[in-house]
Amino acid sequence: MSYELTLARLERRAARENAARREAEATAELQMRRVREHAREVELLGSIATIVNESDDSQSALTSAAKAIRRHCRFAVAHVLVPDESGALVSADIWDADSNHVEFLERTITATLDRRFIPPQDLPGQIASAHQTVWLPDVRLGGQFLLRPELTVGAAWGFPVIAGVDVVAVIEFFDPRVRTPDERLLQLAPAFGAQLGRAVEWDRSRQRDLQDRRRLEELLAQRTKEVEQVERSYAVADQARDAFIAFLAHDARVNVRNVNHSHDGSIDEASVDDGDLPVLLNRLVRVIDRSDRRFAGERNSVRMQEVADAIVSAQRSFDETSIDVRIHGPLDAVIDLNTELMTRLTALVLSHIAATSQEANIVIDLEVSPDTLAATVSSSAVFALWDTDARVTGDDDISQAARLAKALGGFLTVSQGQNEDHVVRIVVATQYQEHGPVRAANRRILLVDDNEINRKLAGAMLTRLGMQADVVNGGLDALRAMAEREYGLILMDVQMPDLDGRDATRRWRSSDGGATKVDVPIVAVTAHVAESERAECLSSGMNDYLSKPFGLDGLQTTIRRWIADGVTEADES
């Protein structure tokens, strides 16, 4: 009996010791878990601080922070919203997602894209209105959260980013599973929001400084340009004065002689007193001296086709002369020019050629550059070559044309061209208004990106804008797609593993093309916005660049720029 009691006591003691050991192990495991969680929290806080201190702008800080926090809390999707001008929260087009939840990301994008959440509407509105973190363990019990029918299951939480007293952003997280609140994470969220708010404040300060600097630089450049323009105008006026007075003298002398022409065909030399000519010239000069346009006349904006038509109209004076006007460059290029004086200048040259040979064939080639308009008059007629002084001081038509060309800020040369044709080249000063690039009429877009999340997001935006889009995941696939199907615009990611966007563009530009034209607009899509990166993209043959992450407005602007009649559904709504 004593043995049995002793055994029972030993068993109870062993049981107590086992229970105490298990309790100690559980306590130790709990403490180790807490230590690990604490270490992860400290690491996360350090990561957010590093992101804020090292980011170039608030957008990149918000992007990196949303990714770091999503991975820490192990939610499927992270999304950033910012307030618009009216205070409603709209998507900043900053997303991060677990690669195993792409379908859930698509539903989240559909639920959020191009929607406005007015506080306290929905989860973003609740967060912005309360200035506090909000956690919804089950969205089915979230009240106003049911306004997003695409998200009817799972958990969501978010916190505000505060700068001063204003909510400058909301970061929200979604998961397809029901999740109980993480109290430690809820305690840390205000610290995240405060640190990111500093990044926004620094970014705004940098932007203000940059804008002030740009305004000062633009003001200085404008003043410098104005001074240079004044100096040039005086120089041009001084150089052209003598030439224009000589031109007026010639016209005055001819007109006076025509008026005093006798009935028997002789000229009354006594009535043509050169001493009276300066009086007439002084009157003319006083009239034209009142304006800086006294030599060039009143300029107006005309298209190259209008200039050609005006020159062709001079053909009425030379009925037996064939005149062919050819334009090198776009017909709708716009220039600033006194069309009447340019036409008169050309007519003087034609008159000189027609006087030499009534059956001469004349070809006029018009070329425009940023500073000049050149008219090259080629003819089989033979006319004499002379030096500059004789050409400026003579009284014939070609000399008068040379003086007028000089007065218009240019020059006139005579030489022998190809096929023994004689060539008169007229160059006058003008201003060329850059004509916009020829835009494609095809509204189908090819999107090239090796990141699946980026493809899903950009594809959803293009669909929202009412555009037809094909999506491929690399440079080689892009070349194959362009060879097989015609596109009006290519959105080409720059950094890709198989063949990057620059090399793909170079190959396409140097190829014979396929279904898509070789000169199709190709827009670089890149997160690198340095001038060197932009220059390298443009030198590879790309036409433009779109910075990542881009939003609906930025994408819409790009489409308008490169696709003709690029009115999207977003414009019409």
C-alpha positions as CSV (number, residue, x, y, z in Angstrom):
1,M,0.0,0.0,0.0
2,S,2.9,2.3,0.9
3,Y,4.5,1.5,-2.5
4,E,1.3,2.5,-4.4
5,L,1.0,5.8,-2.6
6,T,4.6,6.6,-3.2
7,L,4.2,5.8,-7.0
8,A,1.1,8.0,-7.1
9,R,2.9,10.9,-5.5
10,L,5.8,10.5,-8.0
11,E,3.4,10.5,-10.9
12,R,1.6,13.6,-9.7
13,R,5.0,15.3,-9.2
14,A,6.1,14.3,-12.7
15,A,2.8,15.6,-14.2
16,R,3.3,18.9,-12.4
17,E,6.9,19.2,-13.6
18,N,5.8,18.3,-17.2
19,A,3.0,20.9,-17.1
20,A,5.5,23.5,-15.7
21,R,8.0,22.6,-18.4
22,R,5.3,22.9,-21.1
23,E,4.2,26.3,-19.7
24,A,7.8,27.5,-19.6
25,E,8.4,26.3,-23.2
26,A,5.2,28.1,-24.2
27,T,6.2,31.2,-22.4
28,A,9.7,31.1,-23.9
29,E,8.2,30.5,-27.4
30,L,5.8,33.4,-26.9
31,Q,8.6,35.6,-25.7
32,M,10.7,34.6,-28.7
33,R,7.8,35.3,-31.0
34,R,7.4,38.7,-29.4
35,V,11.1,39.4,-29.8
36,R,10.9,38.4,-33.5
37,E,7.8,40.5,-34.1
38,H,9.5,43.4,-32.2
39,A,12.6,43.0,-34.4
40,R,10.4,43.0,-37.5
41,E,8.6,46.1,-36.3
42,V,11.9,47.9,-35.6
43,E,13.1,46.8,-39.0
44,L,10.0,48.2,-40.6
45,L,10.2,51.5,-38.8
46,G,13.8,51.8,-39.9
47,S,12.9,50.9,-43.5
48,I,10.2,53.7,-43.5
49,A,12.7,56.2,-42.1
50,T,15.3,55.2,-44.7
51,I,12.7,55.5,-47.5
52,V,11.7,59.0,-46.4
53,N,15.3,60.2,-46.1
54,E,16.5,58.7,-49.4
55,S,13.5,59.2,-51.7
56,D,13.8,61.9,-54.4
57,D,10.1,62.7,-54.2
58,S,7.0,61.9,-52.2
59,Q,5.5,59.7,-54.9
60,S,8.5,57.3,-54.8
61,A,8.4,57.4,-50.9
62,L,4.7,56.4,-50.8
63,T,5.3,53.7,-53.4
64,S,8.2,52.1,-51.5
65,A,6.4,52.5,-48.1
66,A,3.2,50.9,-49.3
67,K,5.2,47.9,-50.6
68,A,7.2,47.5,-47.3
69,I,4.1,47.7,-45.1
70,R,2.1,45.3,-47.3
71,R,4.8,42.7,-47.1
72,H,5.1,43.2,-43.3
73,C,1.3,42.7,-42.7
74,R,1.1,40.0,-45.4
75,F,-1.9,41.5,-47.1
76,A,-2.6,40.8,-50.8
77,V,-2.9,44.4,-52.2
78,A,-1.7,47.9,-51.3
79,H,-3.0,51.1,-52.8
80,V,-2.4,54.8,-52.3
81,L,-5.0,57.5,-52.7
82,V,-4.5,61.3,-52.6
83,P,-7.0,64.2,-52.3
84,D,-8.0,66.1,-55.4
85,E,-8.8,69.8,-55.5
86,S,-12.2,69.3,-54.0
87,G,-11.0,67.1,-51.2
88,A,-12.3,63.8,-52.5
89,L,-9.8,60.9,-52.4
90,V,-8.8,59.5,-55.8
91,S,-6.3,56.9,-56.9
92,A,-2.6,58.0,-57.1
93,D,-2.1,55.0,-59.4
94,I,0.4,53.5,-56.9
95,W,-0.2,49.8,-56.4
96,D,1.6,46.8,-55.0
97,A,0.4,43.2,-54.9
98,D,1.4,39.7,-54.1
99,S,2.1,37.8,-57.3
100,N,-0.2,35.0,-56.1
101,H,-3.2,37.4,-56.0
102,V,-3.3,38.9,-59.5
103,E,-7.0,38.2,-60.0
104,F,-7.8,39.8,-56.7
105,L,-5.7,42.8,-57.8
106,E,-7.8,43.1,-60.9
107,R,-11.0,43.2,-58.9
108,T,-9.4,45.8,-56.6
109,I,-8.4,48.0,-59.5
110,T,-11.8,47.8,-61.0
111,A,-13.4,48.8,-57.7
112,T,-11.2,51.8,-57.3
113,L,-10.0,53.1,-60.7
114,D,-11.3,56.5,-61.6
115,R,-13.6,56.7,-58.6
116,R,-13.8,59.6,-56.1
117,F,-14.3,58.9,-52.3
118,I,-15.8,61.8,-50.5
119,P,-15.2,61.7,-46.7
120,P,-16.6,59.8,-44.9
121,Q,-17.5,57.6,-47.8
122,D,-16.0,54.1,-47.9
123,L,-12.7,53.1,-46.2
124,P,-10.6,56.0,-47.6
125,G,-13.3,58.5,-46.6
126,Q,-13.5,57.0,-43.1
127,I,-9.8,57.2,-42.6
128,A,-9.5,60.8,-43.9
129,S,-12.5,62.0,-42.0
130,A,-11.3,60.5,-38.7
131,H,-7.6,61.2,-39.2
132,Q,-7.1,57.7,-37.7
133,T,-6.3,54.1,-38.7
134,V,-9.3,52.0,-39.6
135,W,-9.3,48.1,-39.7
136,L,-12.2,46.1,-41.1
137,P,-11.8,42.4,-40.2
138,D,-14.7,41.5,-42.6
139,V,-15.7,44.0,-45.3
140,R,-19.2,42.5,-45.3
141,L,-19.6,44.2,-41.9
142,G,-18.1,47.5,-43.0
143,G,-21.2,49.6,-43.5
144,Q,-20.5,52.1,-46.2
145,F,-17.7,49.9,-47.5
146,L,-20.4,48.0,-49.4
147,L,-20.4,50.8,-52.0
148,R,-17.6,48.8,-53.7
149,P,-19.5,45.7,-55.0
150,E,-16.4,44.2,-56.5
151,L,-14.9,43.7,-53.0
152,T,-17.5,41.8,-51.0
153,V,-15.3,39.4,-49.1
154,G,-12.1,39.7,-47.1
155,A,-10.4,42.2,-44.9
156,A,-9.2,45.8,-45.3
157,W,-7.3,48.4,-43.3
158,G,-5.6,51.7,-43.9
159,F,-4.0,54.7,-42.3
160,P,-3.7,58.4,-43.1
161,V,-0.5,60.2,-44.2
162,I,-0.7,63.6,-42.4
163,A,1.4,66.7,-43.1
164,G,0.7,69.4,-40.5
165,V,-3.1,69.0,-39.9
166,D,-4.0,67.9,-43.5
167,V,-4.5,64.3,-44.7
168,V,-2.2,64.3,-47.8
169,A,-2.7,60.6,-48.7
170,V,-4.3,57.4,-47.6
171,I,-2.7,54.0,-47.9
172,E,-5.1,51.1,-47.8
173,F,-4.6,47.3,-47.8
174,F,-6.8,44.5,-49.0
175,D,-6.8,40.7,-48.5
176,P,-9.3,38.1,-49.7
177,R,-9.3,36.5,-46.2
178,V,-11.0,37.6,-43.1
179,R,-8.3,39.0,-40.8
180,T,-8.4,40.0,-37.1
181,P,-6.9,43.4,-36.2
182,D,-3.2,43.5,-35.6
183,E,-3.0,45.7,-32.5
184,R,0.7,46.3,-32.7
185,L,0.4,47.3,-36.4
186,L,-2.4,49.7,-35.5
187,Q,-0.2,51.3,-32.9
188,L,2.7,51.7,-35.4
189,A,0.5,53.1,-38.2
190,P,0.4,56.7,-36.9
191,A,4.2,56.8,-36.9
192,F,4.3,55.6,-40.5
193,G,1.8,58.3,-41.5
194,A,3.8,61.0,-39.7
195,Q,7.1,60.0,-41.3
196,L,5.6,59.9,-44.8
197,G,4.0,63.2,-44.1
198,R,7.5,64.7,-43.7
199,A,8.4,63.3,-47.1
200,V,5.4,65.1,-48.7
201,E,6.3,68.3,-46.9
202,W,9.9,68.1,-48.1
203,D,8.7,67.4,-51.7
204,R,6.4,70.3,-51.7
205,S,9.2,72.6,-50.4
206,R,11.5,71.3,-53.1
207,Q,8.8,71.9,-55.8
208,R,8.3,75.4,-54.6
209,D,12.0,76.1,-54.6
210,L,12.2,74.6,-58.1
211,Q,9.3,76.6,-59.4
212,D,10.8,79.8,-58.0
213,R,14.2,79.0,-59.6
214,R,12.5,78.3,-62.9
215,R,10.6,81.5,-62.8
216,L,13.8,83.4,-62.2
217,E,15.6,81.6,-64.9
218,E,12.7,82.2,-67.4
219,L,12.6,85.8,-66.4
220,L,16.3,86.2,-66.9
221,A,16.2,84.3,-70.2
222,Q,13.3,86.5,-71.4
223,R,15.1,89.7,-70.5
224,T,18.2,88.5,-72.2
225,K,16.3,87.5,-75.3
226,E,14.5,90.9,-75.4
227,V,17.9,92.7,-75.2
228,E,19.3,90.5,-78.0
229,Q,16.2,91.1,-80.2
230,V,16.5,94.8,-79.7
231,E,20.2,94.7,-80.6
232,R,19.5,92.5,-83.7
233,S,16.7,94.7,-84.8
234,Y,18.9,97.8,-84.8
235,A,21.7,95.9,-86.6
236,V,19.3,94.6,-89.3
237,A,17.8,98.0,-89.6
238,D,21.1,99.7,-90.1
239,Q,22.3,97.1,-92.6
240,A,19.1,97.1,-94.6
241,R,18.5,100.9,-94.7
242,D,20.9,101.6,-97.6
243,A,19.6,98.7,-99.6
244,F,16.0,99.7,-99.2
245,I,16.7,103.4,-100.0
246,A,18.4,102.2,-103.2
247,F,15.4,100.1,-104.0
248,L,13.1,103.1,-103.4
249,A,15.4,105.3,-105.5
250,H,15.1,102.9,-108.4
251,D,11.3,102.7,-108.2
252,A,11.1,106.5,-107.8
253,R,13.3,107.2,-110.8
254,V,11.4,104.7,-113.0
255,N,8.0,106.2,-112.0
256,V,9.1,109.8,-112.5
257,R,10.4,108.9,-116.0
258,N,7.2,107.1,-116.8
259,V,5.0,110.1,-115.8
260,N,7.1,112.6,-117.8
261,H,7.3,110.4,-120.9
262,S,6.5,112.5,-124.0
263,H,3.8,111.7,-126.4
264,D,6.3,111.0,-129.2
265,G,8.0,108.3,-127.2
266,S,11.0,110.4,-126.1
267,I,11.9,111.2,-122.5
268,D,12.0,114.8,-121.3
269,E,15.4,114.7,-119.6
270,A,14.9,118.2,-118.2
271,S,12.0,117.0,-116.1
272,V,14.0,114.2,-114.5
273,D,16.2,116.2,-112.1
274,D,18.1,113.9,-109.8
275,G,18.3,116.8,-107.4
276,D,14.6,116.5,-106.9
277,L,14.8,112.7,-106.1
278,P,16.1,113.1,-102.6
279,V,13.1,115.2,-101.7
280,L,10.8,112.4,-102.8
281,L,12.9,109.7,-101.1
282,N,13.0,111.7,-97.8
283,R,9.2,111.8,-97.8
284,L,9.0,108.0,-98.4
285,V,11.6,107.3,-95.7
286,R,9.8,109.5,-93.2
287,V,6.6,107.4,-93.8
288,I,8.3,104.1,-93.4
289,D,10.6,105.2,-90.5
290,R,7.8,105.1,-88.0
291,S,7.9,101.4,-87.5
292,D,10.5,98.6,-87.0
293,R,8.7,96.9,-89.9
294,R,9.9,99.5,-92.3
295,F,12.0,97.1,-94.3
296,A,10.2,93.8,-94.0
297,G,6.7,95.2,-94.1
298,E,3.8,93.8,-92.1
299,R,4.4,90.0,-91.6
300,N,1.6,87.5,-91.3
301,S,1.4,83.8,-90.6
302,V,1.0,81.8,-93.8
303,R,1.3,78.2,-94.8
304,M,3.9,77.1,-97.4
305,Q,1.1,76.2,-99.8
306,E,-0.2,79.8,-99.7
307,V,3.3,81.1,-100.5
308,A,3.5,78.8,-103.5
309,D,0.1,79.9,-104.7
310,A,1.1,83.5,-104.4
311,I,4.2,82.9,-106.5
312,V,2.3,81.0,-109.1
313,S,-0.1,83.9,-109.5
314,A,2.8,85.9,-110.9
315,Q,2.7,83.6,-113.9
316,R,0.0,85.8,-115.4
317,S,2.6,88.3,-116.4
318,F,4.6,85.7,-118.3
319,D,2.1,83.8,-120.4
320,E,4.7,82.0,-122.5
321,T,6.8,81.0,-119.5
322,S,6.3,77.6,-117.8
323,I,6.6,78.0,-114.0
324,D,6.6,74.9,-111.7
325,V,6.7,75.5,-107.9
326,R,7.8,72.6,-105.7
327,I,7.6,72.6,-101.9
328,H,10.2,70.6,-100.0
329,G,8.7,69.8,-96.6
330,P,5.1,69.8,-95.1
331,L,2.5,71.8,-97.1
332,D,0.9,72.9,-93.8
333,A,4.2,74.3,-92.3
334,V,3.5,77.8,-91.0
335,I,5.9,80.7,-91.4
336,D,5.9,84.4,-90.6
337,L,6.4,86.3,-93.9
338,N,5.3,89.3,-95.9
339,T,3.9,87.4,-98.8
340,E,3.4,90.4,-101.0
341,L,7.1,91.5,-100.8
342,M,8.2,87.9,-101.3
343,T,5.9,87.6,-104.4
344,R,7.2,90.9,-105.8
345,L,10.8,89.7,-105.2
346,T,10.2,86.5,-107.1
347,A,8.4,88.4,-109.8
348,L,11.4,90.6,-110.4
349,V,13.6,87.4,-110.9
350,L,11.0,85.9,-113.3
351,S,10.8,89.2,-115.2
352,H,14.6,89.2,-115.7
353,I,14.5,85.6,-116.9
354,A,11.5,86.2,-119.2
355,A,13.2,89.2,-120.7
356,T,16.1,86.9,-121.6
357,S,14.0,84.1,-123.1
358,Q,10.2,84.2,-123.5
359,E,10.0,80.4,-123.8
360,A,12.1,79.6,-120.7
361,N,11.0,76.7,-118.4
362,I,11.3,77.8,-114.8
363,V,11.3,75.6,-111.7
364,I,11.0,77.2,-108.2
365,D,12.0,75.0,-105.2
366,L,10.8,76.3,-101.8
367,E,12.6,75.2,-98.6
368,V,11.9,76.4,-95.1
369,S,14.3,76.3,-92.1
370,P,13.8,77.7,-88.5
371,D,15.3,81.1,-89.6
372,T,15.0,81.4,-93.4
373,L,12.8,80.7,-96.4
374,A,14.9,79.8,-99.6
375,A,13.5,80.0,-103.1
376,T,15.8,78.4,-105.7
377,V,14.8,79.5,-109.3
378,S,16.2,77.2,-112.0
379,S,15.9,78.0,-115.7
380,S,17.5,76.9,-119.0
381,A,17.6,80.6,-120.0
382,V,21.1,82.1,-120.1
383,F,21.7,85.2,-118.0
384,A,24.9,86.9,-117.2
385,L,26.8,86.4,-113.9
386,W,28.0,89.5,-112.0
387,D,29.6,90.4,-108.8
388,T,27.8,91.5,-105.6
389,D,28.5,95.3,-106.0
390,A,27.2,95.4,-109.5
391,R,24.2,93.4,-108.5
392,V,23.3,95.8,-105.7
393,T,23.9,99.1,-107.5
394,G,22.5,98.2,-110.9
395,D,19.1,99.3,-112.2
396,D,17.8,96.1,-113.8
397,D,15.3,93.7,-112.3
398,I,17.7,91.3,-110.9
399,S,19.7,94.1,-109.2
400,Q,16.5,95.5,-107.7
401,A,15.6,92.0,-106.5
402,A,19.0,91.7,-104.8
403,R,18.4,94.9,-102.9
404,L,15.0,93.8,-101.8
405,A,16.3,90.4,-100.6
406,K,19.0,92.2,-98.6
407,A,16.3,94.5,-97.2
408,L,14.3,91.4,-96.1
409,G,17.3,90.2,-94.1
410,G,18.6,87.8,-96.8
411,F,20.6,87.7,-100.0
412,L,20.4,86.7,-103.7
413,T,23.0,84.7,-105.6
414,V,23.2,83.7,-109.3
415,S,25.2,80.6,-110.4
416,Q,25.2,77.8,-112.9
417,G,23.5,74.6,-111.6
418,Q,23.2,71.0,-112.8
419,N,22.5,70.3,-116.5
420,E,23.9,73.7,-117.3
421,D,20.8,75.4,-115.9
422,H,21.3,78.9,-114.4
423,V,20.1,79.2,-110.8
424,V,19.0,82.2,-108.8
425,R,18.8,81.5,-105.1
426,I,16.8,83.9,-102.9
427,V,17.0,83.6,-99.1
428,V,15.0,85.8,-96.8
429,A,14.7,85.9,-93.0
430,T,11.6,84.4,-91.5
431,Q,10.4,82.5,-88.5
432,Y,9.2,78.9,-88.8
433,Q,6.5,77.8,-86.5
434,E,7.2,74.2,-85.6
435,H,4.4,72.0,-86.9
436,G,3.3,69.2,-84.6
437,P,4.3,65.6,-85.4
438,V,2.2,63.7,-87.8
439,R,-0.1,61.6,-85.6
440,A,-1.4,58.1,-86.3
441,A,-5.0,57.5,-87.2
442,N,-4.9,53.9,-85.9
443,R,-6.3,53.8,-82.4
444,R,-5.0,50.3,-81.5
445,I,-2.1,50.4,-78.9
446,L,0.6,47.9,-78.1
447,L,1.6,47.8,-74.4
448,V,5.0,46.2,-73.8
449,D,6.0,45.5,-70.1
450,D,7.6,42.5,-68.4
451,N,5.9,43.1,-65.1
452,E,2.5,41.4,-64.9
453,I,1.1,43.8,-62.3
454,N,2.1,46.8,-64.4
455,R,0.4,45.2,-67.5
456,K,-2.8,44.6,-65.6
457,L,-2.9,48.2,-64.3
458,A,-2.1,49.9,-67.6
459,G,-4.5,47.6,-69.4
460,A,-7.3,48.5,-67.1
461,M,-6.5,52.2,-67.7
462,L,-6.5,51.8,-71.5
463,T,-9.8,50.0,-71.3
464,R,-11.2,52.8,-69.1
465,L,-10.0,55.3,-71.8
466,G,-11.9,53.3,-74.5
467,M,-8.7,52.3,-76.3
468,Q,-8.0,49.0,-78.0
469,A,-4.9,47.4,-76.6
470,D,-2.7,44.4,-77.1
471,V,-0.3,43.4,-74.3
472,V,3.1,41.6,-74.6
473,N,5.7,41.0,-72.0
474,G,9.1,41.6,-73.8
475,G,10.9,43.4,-76.6
476,L,11.1,40.3,-78.8
477,D,7.4,39.7,-78.5
478,A,6.8,43.4,-79.3
479,L,8.8,43.1,-82.6
480,R,6.8,40.0,-83.6
481,A,3.4,41.8,-82.7
482,M,4.4,44.9,-84.7
483,A,5.3,42.8,-87.7
484,E,2.0,41.0,-87.6
485,R,-0.5,43.7,-86.8
486,E,-0.8,47.5,-87.4
487,Y,-0.6,49.8,-84.3
488,G,-1.0,53.5,-84.0
489,L,1.1,53.8,-80.7
490,I,3.6,51.7,-78.9
491,L,4.0,52.0,-75.1
492,M,7.4,50.4,-74.6
493,D,8.9,49.6,-71.2
494,V,12.7,50.4,-71.2
495,Q,14.0,47.9,-68.7
496,M,13.2,44.3,-69.9
497,P,15.3,41.1,-69.5
498,D,15.1,39.6,-73.0
499,L,15.5,42.7,-75.1
500,D,15.2,46.2,-73.6
501,G,12.9,48.9,-75.1
502,R,15.8,50.9,-76.6
503,D,17.3,48.0,-78.5
504,A,13.8,46.9,-79.6
505,T,13.2,50.4,-81.0
506,R,16.5,50.5,-82.8
507,R,15.8,47.1,-84.4
508,W,12.4,48.3,-85.5
509,R,13.5,51.6,-86.9
510,S,16.2,49.9,-89.0
511,S,13.9,47.1,-90.3
512,D,11.7,47.1,-93.4
513,G,8.7,47.0,-91.1
514,G,5.7,44.8,-91.3
515,A,2.0,45.4,-90.6
516,T,3.0,48.4,-88.4
517,K,4.7,51.3,-90.1
518,V,8.4,51.8,-89.1
519,D,7.8,55.4,-88.1
520,V,5.0,54.5,-85.6
521,P,5.2,56.7,-82.4
522,I,7.1,54.7,-79.7
523,V,6.8,56.1,-76.2
524,A,9.4,55.0,-73.5
525,V,7.8,54.0,-70.2
526,T,10.4,54.3,-67.6
527,A,10.8,55.0,-63.9
528,H,14.1,56.8,-64.6
529,V,13.5,60.5,-65.5
530,A,17.1,61.7,-65.6
531,E,18.0,63.8,-68.6
532,S,20.6,61.3,-69.7
533,E,18.0,58.5,-69.7
534,R,15.6,60.6,-71.7
535,A,18.3,61.6,-74.2
536,E,19.3,57.9,-74.6
537,C,15.7,56.9,-75.3
538,L,15.2,59.6,-77.9
539,S,18.5,58.8,-79.6
540,S,17.4,55.1,-79.9
541,G,14.4,56.3,-82.0
542,M,11.8,56.7,-79.4
543,N,9.5,59.7,-79.8
544,D,8.5,60.5,-76.2
545,Y,8.6,59.2,-72.7
546,L,6.1,58.5,-69.9
547,S,7.3,58.4,-66.3
548,K,6.4,55.5,-64.0
549,P,4.1,55.4,-62.1
550,F,1.8,57.1,-64.5
551,G,-1.9,57.9,-63.9
552,L,-5.0,58.1,-66.0
553,D,-4.4,61.7,-66.8
554,G,-0.8,61.2,-67.9
555,L,-1.7,58.3,-70.1
556,Q,-4.6,60.2,-71.6
557,T,-2.3,63.1,-72.4
558,T,0.1,60.8,-74.2
559,I,-2.7,59.3,-76.3
560,R,-4.0,62.7,-77.3
561,R,-0.4,63.8,-78.3
562,W,0.3,60.8,-80.6
563,I,-3.0,59.5,-81.9
564,A,-5.0,61.6,-84.3
565,D,-8.5,62.5,-83.0
566,G,-7.4,60.8,-79.8
567,V,-10.7,61.6,-78.0
568,T,-11.2,58.9,-75.3
569,E,-14.3,57.9,-73.4
570,A,-12.9,59.7,-70.4
571,D,-13.1,63.0,-72.5
572,E,-16.7,62.4,-73.3
573,S,-17.8,61.4,-69.7
